[in-house]
Amino acid sequence: AFPAPGGNTVLVRNHELSPHQLDKHGLVAVEYIKYDPMCLGGTTTLVVGANGQLVKQYTSLAGTERNCSGGPTPWGSWITCEESTVTPTTYPVDDPRSVSMKHGYNFEVPITGEVVQAEPLVAMGRFNHEAVAVDPKTGIVYQTEDRMDGLFYRFIPKQPSNLKAGGVLEALKIQGTFQKITVKNFPVGKPMAVEWVRIEDVDPEEDTVRVEGFAKGATQFTRGEGAWYGNNEVYFTCTSGGSLNPKTGWANGAGQVWRYVPGSNPQEGGTIELFIESHDRSLLEHPDNVTISPSGDLILCEDGGGDQFLVGVNPKGELYQLARNALNSSEFAGACFSPNGRIMFVNIQEPGITFAIQGPWV
């Protein structure tokens, strides 16, 4: 959500659609602006009045694949992320899931009221993206990856606020620890020094960015999801982080929230700590999107089984349930606050509903 003239708010929404899902939502976009004419994902932009009334809405990006999450930039745009790495060779041409372009990229959407020609930000990496969080002091973009063996990345742009100019992609490495850190009893609240390893092949033909990073010592995070910057910290969730499944060796936890504190400059790696880990699914199950409320609490969107909740986390790491999806069992998504802090916007993924919930939120 971004400030707009007249006390309005510009709200950019993702549409996590694949080519075969037209019957689900019936999204129709302007053909000439599509990145891939076979794809139905993208973004729509809403202009919302001070009291939550809809002023106008329009398609702002089209022809992308499974736009899952993303993040706002301090220069006034939305980065939308493809949670997909499909290519034209993934499926036969007569398969309804087939595409005509490579996918797995980020795209930038301005909030100026313009329909943007979709252009992939290739230098930020081609992988199963989820979310981004931008440090306003440096312009560095932190990125999550929704894979069981995903990594946590940062993109150092050549020109802050101009991501199309390229930059350097790196993956986080915790110093002196085993790389697969989703094991049971990982310490909570213990800051650990990190360093960053450079990714050379940012646009591979196969989904191998994380493979290169892991070979260089990067740390694995289990299904990285939402990310948000606030108070010189980056919070991100691992929706399946936690204890290991003894049969598969993969994590089978109820979810984690991590806190990364950048160094004073890019050469200083900073620190990372496990902020919270859920051991009670009735309190928190599979956190996904995350934002920071005007009060400073984290707000987590659940993507678990059964009832879905918005869950708050105070600075002490204490959890509380804020809202329940009483409509169905679909996940909450995209929680964020209007610039004046009065309205929380949040979506229910299926059937695709956006709510504007009046505060106070402090």
Secondary structure, DSSP 8 states (H G I E B T S, - for coil): -EE-GGG-EEEEEEE---GGGHHHH-----GGG-SSTT--EEEEEEEE-TTS-EEEEEEEEEEES-EEEEEEETTTEEEEEE-----TTTS-TTSTT--SS----EEEEESSS--------GGG--S-EEEEEE-TTT--EEEEE-STTB-EEEEEESSTT-GGG-EEEEEEEETTS-SB--STT--BS--EEEEEEE-S-SS-SSS-HHHHHHHTT--BBSSEEEEEEETTEEEEEETT-SSB-TTTSSB--S-EEEEEE--SSTTS--EEEEEEE-S-TTT--SEEEEEE-TTS-EEEEE--SSS-EEEEE-TT--EEEEEE--S-S--EEEEEE-TTSSEEEEEETTTTEEEEEE----
